Amino acid sequence: MKGAAMKRLMNETRLNTNQQPQPGSPNFVTRRHFIQTAAALSSLAGATASAVAADYAGKDKSGTPLNQPLGQDYVVVTQVPDENHFIHDPALTILPNGCLIVAAPVYGRKIKSRAIFVSRSKDGGKTWTKVCEKPWSEATLYVHEGRLYMFTQIESFKGVWVSASDDEGTSWTKPVEVIKADSARKHWNIQLGMVVMDGWLYWGNGRAFEDMGVVACELKKGLLNPEAWIASEAVVMPIPQEIMSGTFSDGSPMRCLEGNVVHVGGRLLVIARAVINRYGTANMAAVFDVTREGRTLALTFRQFYPVPGGQCKFHILWDERSRLFWMASNFPTNSLGLYHDPEIKLPPGKPTWQSLREDRRLLMLSYSLDALNWFPACCIAKAEKMTQSFMYPSMVIAGDDIALLSRTGRDSGDYHDADLATFHRVRNFRSLAMDIRPKL
């Protein structure tokens, strides 16, 4: 590919390259994408040996939702101010007027600093404006009766706090501690699937990153009212020896976290990320039953269930129009490290499990009737290197599209310590689903 053809391809795979990123400012579109589709890679690679697989994959194939990313063109919402910071778990929501709001926690990598960068888009995510910065630790966004709320923490693992905004995220009320801090309970969670049922809001909220829990709010009493909130005890996810790979262990306490609440078949479930044997057993989720009697909230472990991407944070949404659940998650490619490429070199100081096995490159969209059995709809975005990532999705339904936020590692050199929060759009997402309803 030469000359005009090369220039045309580059122009087709990026947006508004004239805007330069400013530290801490979300008002630009990415200069370039670090991803190309398999077909584009084969065209650019020439006759090099490393291009053989990509060339084979791209020949004689038309583009489909499963062999090329449909949400690859992204807009940068938030960028870290420098290499000493990373983006933690960003949140996305949509207001009744169509305004999109993002809250992105920005942490210090080697220094103790934490802040929430709040950004807003009034044009469907094409451009973003940073509207405020708050010295808080975590952020989950929620809209109730047209009002914008943030579930946050002044310090990580210390209680549940709620703040409200009446001007599209520009200013916020003083946070109220609606569930008191408990050194043993260590309340924590992020933007995930929630359910409102019988006037109560249910939200997965675990004990740090080890055990699962749930909290609930009686909405008529008000989200800023501590008397409206209740919490379950944290529940241990058992890990039977039979499902352990027996290969990888580094003593990490990480087990069960980031649970989505779903209402299916008349039941409330929490479907949570399961970290088993340092990701050696991937694509597995923990399923819990949720029950409430009056102001007593309980969680019970039900079973493990194979959920694609269940080893990392996934986000489940219910769509009323399609009558389907939709999920964004990371499909792994090499969980046991069985695939070897002599050209892949470990970055200095990176453990093998981190650099070669925990794969957050492929962000996928799936759909389901029951929130347990999932069918792939499309690839949303694909990163090229194991040290890069599109991960920790937060998504909303915007008309016929899914609007999605990713915690994205592009130039940080670390798949976990993301340097960007990026906005993606999957258009006409409902057209990607087959009719999978059983019939007699």
Buried (B, 14 or more C-beta within 10 A) or exposed (E): BEEEEEEEBBEEBBBEEEBEBEEBBBBBBBBEBBBBBBBBBBBBBEEEEEBEBBBEBBEEEEEEBEBBBBBBBBBBBBBBBEEEBBBBBBBBBBBEEEBBBBBBBBBBBEEEEBBBBBBBBBEBBEBBBBBBEBEBBBBBBBBBEEBBBBBBBBEBBBBBBBBBBEEBBEBBEEBBBBBEBBEEBBBBBBBBBBBBBEEBBBBBBBBBBBBBBBBBBBBEEBBBBBEBBBBBEBBEBEBEEEBBBEBBEEEBEBBBBBBBBBBBEEEBBBBBBBBBBBBBBBBBBBBBBBEBEEEEBBBEBBEBBEBBBBBBBBBBBBBEEBEBBBBBBBBBEBBBBEEEEEEEEEEEEBEEBBBBBBBBBBBBBBBBBEBBEBBBBBBBBBBEBBBBBBBBBBBBBBEEBBBBBBBBBBEBBBBBBBBBBBBBBBEEBBEBBEEEEEEE
